[in-house]
Amino acid sequence: MNQQQIAGGARAAVFAPLDSRARVETVVRRLGDAIELGLLADGEQLPGESELAGQLGVSTVTLREALMALRQQGLVTTRRGRGGGSFVSLPAVPAEERLRTRLRGWSTEELRDLGDHWAALSGAAARLAAQRTEPEDLTQLRRTVEEFTAAEDAAARARMYGRFHVELAAAAQSARLTREQVALQTEIGALLCLVLGDDAGTCREEVADRHRAVISAVQDGAHDSAGALAERCVRESTARLIAVRLAL
């Protein structure tokens, strides 16, 4: 499995068929999650309505309503005429106070529970990736870590953080794990802006080092070590987020 396939695995989860009973909100959530995680690039043109509806397994009416909702959220723009279509529009940097208000809606018990679920997903993904990938397959994960360290604002860092864990699941060659990671990142991903700000330099460095350690363990085929390192990375970040919640 090469790096293009790993990156493609994460994107494939975006366009995988939804449940046959999927509603408009489900389509909005799937595409919106992918845009906020950066799995769909800013300015990228989405497939045509008929093609995209077919890929997702929904009616064109459902898809059109979903695209309308995404336009209202500022995540998609539509251009008419030649060369027109629906295009991804990366959201603006989340307002810190809005994120703090959102975080207040979570209890510390709920955050711990979410962190446990996240750690289980990432740990399993890392163990499987260590068993299933070749060393040359990890270029995309390394690139994401470097993009994380180079990111100039908290929103970009949070997206790179979330993308790393989605790509780790894709490296495990598990479509279900990848979809679960995409869904989970939309619950917690934006909140990580609160622990990855410009005043959190040490935290950013620790995250990058832990992600690099996960990659090294995966490359070495050390599946138990890779899983434990991935779980620790998630638990440390969750603990920092809980500390912010307690301080509110």
N, C-alpha and C positions, 0 to 999 in steps of 0.2 A: 504494500500500500504506500503510494508516494504522497508528498505534501499536498499536491493538487487534489488528490482524492480525499485527504483529511479535511482540507478547507471546503471541498465540495460536499463532504459529508455533513458539515454544519449547515451549509446552504440547502442541502437536500431536505433536511428536517423542516426547513421553512416552507417548502413547497410540497411536502408529503401530503397525501390525501387526509382530509379531516374525517371525523365520524359522519356517517351518512345523515345524521340528524343535526348536523352543525347549523347554528344560527348565525346571523350577521355578527353578533358580538364575538363569536368564536373566531371568525375570519379576521375581525378587527384586532383581536388580541394576538393572534398568530403573526400577522404582518407587522403590527405595531411593535411587538416584542423584538422582532428581528431588526427593525429599523433602529430602535433605541439601543440595541446591543451592537449595532454597527455591522451585523451580518449582511445587511443590504446597504450598499454604499450611498453616501449623499450624492444626489444627482443621477443615480442609476435608474434606468428605465425598466419598469415592470413589464412582464409579458402582456400581450394584448388580453382584453377581457375574456374572450372565448377560451384562449389558451390557458390563462391563469385559473379560470373557473374549472376547466377540465383537470388541471393539475391538482387543485385542492378538493375536487370532487363535490363542488357546490354548483348551484344554478347561477346563470349570469345575472339574474335579478338580485340574488343574495350578494354576489360579488360587487355589483354596482352600488348597492346600499352600503356595503362595507367600505368601499373606496370613498364614498361620500363622507362617511364618518371620519375616515382617516384624513381627508382634506380639511374637515372642520377642526381636527386636532392639530393641523399644521404638519402632519407627517408625510403627506403626499400632495403633490401639485399636479394639475392637469394642463397640458398644452394642446391647443387645437391646431388643425391644419397639417401641412406636410411636416413629417418628423415629429408629430405630436404623440401624445399618449400620457400615461401616468408615470410620474417620476418621484423617487424618494426625496424627502426633504428632512434632513437631520434636525432634530429638535434643538432649540436653544438651550443654553446652560440652565439647569433647573435652579430656581430661586431657593436660596438656602432656607429662608423662613418657611417656604412651602414644604420643603423636605422635613424640616423640624416638626411642622404641624402633622405631617404624614407619619413621622416616627412616633409622635405622641399617641397615635392610634394603636400602636403595638404595645402589649405588655412585655415585660422582660421574659415571662414564661413563654409567650408566643415567639419571641425572637430566639430563645434557646431551642425551642422545638424546630423552628425553621432552620436554624444552624445545624441541628442534628440531621435533618433531612438532607441538607446541602452537603454536609461532611460525608454522609453515607453515599450519596451519588458520586461525588468527586473521588472518594476513596476507591469505590468500585471501578470507576472509569480508569483511574491511574493503574490499578492492578491489571485490568484487562489490556490496557495499552502496552504495559510492560511485557505482556505475553504475546501480543499480536503485531507490534510495529517493528520496523527496522530502523537503525540509527538515522538513515537519510530521510526518514518519514517525518522527522521532528522539526524541520526548518520553519514551518508555519508557527508552531508554538514558540520557538525561539524569537521569531520576528515579532510576535505579539508581546512578548516580555519586553523587548527593546522599545517597541512603540509605547508601552506602558511607562517606561522610565523617561521617555522623551516627551510625553504628553504634558502640555502646558497648563491644563486646568483640570479641576477635580472631575468634571463630567466626562472628559475624555479618558481619564485614568479609570474611572468606574466602568466605562464601556470596555476598555481593554482588559480589565480584571475579569469581568463577566465573560468576555469573548474567550479568554484563556480556558476557562472551565468548560465552556461549550465545545471548544476545539479539542480539549482533552477527552471529552466524551466521544467526539467524532473519531479521534485516534483509536479509541477502544473498539471502533467499528460496530457501535451499537446505536441504531436509529432511535430506539426507545429512550435510552439514557440521554441522547442528544436532545430530544424533544423535551424531556423532563428538565434538563439544565436550562434550556431556553425559557421555559415557563417559570422556573424558579428565579432566574435572574431578573425577570420583570417584577417580581415581588420585592426583591432586596437590592437589585443592582443600583438603582438611582440613589438609594439611601447610603450607599458606600461613599458617595460624594462627601458625606459628613465626616468621614475618617480619612479621606485621601486629599484633603485640601492643601493649600500652599504652606500651611503651618504644621503639616504632618510629614515632614521630610523623613524622619526615622522610620515611620510606618511604611512609607512608600518603598524605602530601600529594603526593609525586611520582607515586604511582599514580593518584590522582584527577586530577592535572594531565594526565597522559599519556592517560587515558581521555577527558578533555574534548577534548584535541587530536585524538584519533582521530575523535570525533564531528564536530568542526569540519571536518576534512578530508573526511569522508564527506558532510557537508552541502554542501561546496563542489564535490563531484564530483571531487575530486583523488584518483583511485583509487591512483596509485602512492605518493603521500604517505601516504594512509590506511593502505595495506598496510605500508609501512615503519614507521610509528608504532606500529601494532598489534604488529608483530614485535619492535620495540625494547622495548615495555612488557613483553612476555612474557619476553624474554631477560634484562632487568634483574631481574625477579622470580625467574627461574630461577637467576641468578647469586647472588642473596641466599640462596636456599635451599641452594645448593651450599656457600656460605660457612658456613651453620649446620651442614651435614653434616660439613664438614671440621673444625669446632670440637668436634664430639662426641668 
